[in-house]
Amino acid sequence: MIVALCFAFLILARQASPVAQRPGQPYALIFGTVWGPDAHPLYGVKVKVRRADQKRAHWELYSDRNGEFALRVPPGPADYLVWADLKGFKSPAGKELHQDGEVKVHVDNDERQDLGLHLKQ
């Protein structure tokens, strides 16, 4: 009985997972690099992503040690806005950073879109 319940739970959990995270399903990839004012990649910057038609960020992720981040999104025509959330983040030199604005990314199908977030002092 317990085995049957666990099996049923696993099936329901798999069906409830987002389309972009199901193995074997197509997806689009937003790939970017966060650059500091000195043109070096920055580690640990919080990056937020939302669809252009929504008001709040739907995804949050952090840049890795190479300043890179990647996000799988559903395939199909859509516009996304990507920006760095710099609240409480300071450069390695201890200075506060800012970004001029959000970067717009357009996805048509199951493809990869590359971008760079360039931060300033």
C-alpha positions as CSV (number, residue, x, y, z in Angstrom):
1,M,0.0,0.0,0.0
2,I,2.8,2.5,0.9
3,V,4.7,1.6,-2.2
4,A,1.6,2.3,-4.4
5,L,1.1,5.7,-2.7
6,C,4.8,6.6,-3.2
7,F,4.5,5.6,-6.9
8,A,1.3,7.7,-7.3
9,F,3.0,10.7,-5.6
10,L,6.0,10.5,-8.0
11,I,3.8,10.3,-11.0
12,L,1.8,13.4,-9.9
13,A,4.9,15.3,-9.0
14,R,6.4,14.7,-12.4
15,Q,3.2,15.8,-14.2
16,A,3.2,19.0,-12.1
17,S,6.8,20.0,-13.0
18,P,7.2,23.0,-15.3
19,V,7.5,22.3,-19.0
20,A,11.0,23.8,-19.1
21,Q,12.4,21.3,-16.6
22,R,11.0,18.1,-18.0
23,P,13.8,16.0,-19.5
24,G,13.5,15.3,-23.2
25,Q,11.2,18.3,-23.7
26,P,12.3,21.2,-25.9
27,Y,13.3,24.5,-24.2
28,A,14.8,27.9,-24.9
29,L,18.0,28.9,-23.1
30,I,18.8,32.4,-21.9
31,F,22.5,32.5,-21.2
32,G,24.4,35.5,-19.9
33,T,27.5,37.0,-18.3
34,V,27.6,39.7,-15.6
35,W,30.4,42.1,-16.3
36,G,31.9,44.6,-13.8
37,P,33.0,48.1,-14.6
38,D,36.6,46.9,-15.1
39,A,35.3,44.4,-17.8
40,H,35.9,41.4,-15.6
41,P,33.1,38.8,-14.9
42,L,31.4,39.1,-11.5
43,Y,30.6,36.2,-9.2
44,G,27.5,36.0,-6.9
45,V,25.4,38.7,-8.6
46,K,21.6,38.0,-8.2
47,V,20.0,38.0,-11.7
48,K,16.2,38.3,-12.1
49,V,14.2,37.4,-15.1
50,R,10.5,38.0,-16.0
51,R,8.3,37.8,-19.0
52,A,7.8,41.3,-20.6
53,D,4.1,41.1,-20.0
54,Q,4.4,40.4,-16.3
55,K,5.2,42.8,-13.5
56,R,7.3,40.7,-11.1
57,A,10.3,38.6,-11.5
58,H,9.5,34.9,-12.1
59,W,13.0,33.6,-11.8
60,E,16.0,34.4,-9.6
61,L,19.5,33.0,-10.1
62,Y,23.1,33.9,-9.3
63,S,26.1,34.3,-11.5
64,D,28.7,31.6,-11.1
65,R,32.5,32.0,-10.7
66,N,32.8,32.9,-14.4
67,G,30.1,35.5,-14.1
68,E,27.8,33.3,-16.1
69,F,24.1,32.3,-15.6
70,A,21.7,30.2,-17.6
71,L,18.0,29.8,-17.5
72,R,15.7,27.3,-19.3
73,V,12.4,28.9,-20.4
74,P,9.5,27.4,-22.4
75,P,10.0,27.4,-26.1
76,G,7.9,29.7,-28.3
77,P,7.6,33.4,-29.1
78,A,8.1,35.5,-25.9
79,D,10.0,38.5,-24.7
80,Y,11.9,38.4,-21.4
81,L,13.5,41.1,-19.3
82,V,16.7,40.4,-17.5
83,W,18.4,42.5,-14.9
84,A,20.9,42.4,-12.0
85,D,19.5,42.9,-8.5
86,L,22.3,44.8,-6.9
87,K,20.7,45.5,-3.5
88,G,23.5,45.0,-0.9
89,F,26.0,43.9,-3.6
90,K,29.3,45.7,-3.8
91,S,32.2,45.2,-6.2
92,P,35.4,43.5,-5.1
93,A,36.8,47.0,-4.7
94,G,34.0,47.8,-2.2
95,K,32.1,50.2,-4.4
96,E,28.4,50.2,-5.2
97,L,27.4,49.2,-8.7
98,H,24.3,49.9,-10.9
99,Q,22.9,48.9,-14.2
100,D,21.4,51.3,-16.7
101,G,18.2,49.2,-17.3
102,E,16.7,45.8,-18.0
103,V,18.0,43.8,-21.0
104,K,15.2,42.6,-23.4
105,V,15.6,39.1,-24.8
106,H,13.3,37.7,-27.5
107,V,12.9,34.0,-27.9
108,D,11.2,32.5,-31.0
109,N,11.5,28.8,-30.4
110,D,13.8,26.2,-28.8
111,E,17.0,28.3,-29.1
112,R,19.8,29.9,-27.1
113,Q,20.0,33.7,-26.6
114,D,23.2,35.2,-25.3
115,L,23.5,38.5,-23.4
116,G,25.7,40.5,-21.2
117,L,24.8,42.5,-18.2
118,H,27.3,45.4,-18.0
119,L,27.5,47.1,-14.6
120,K,28.8,50.5,-13.8
121,Q,30.0,52.4,-10.7
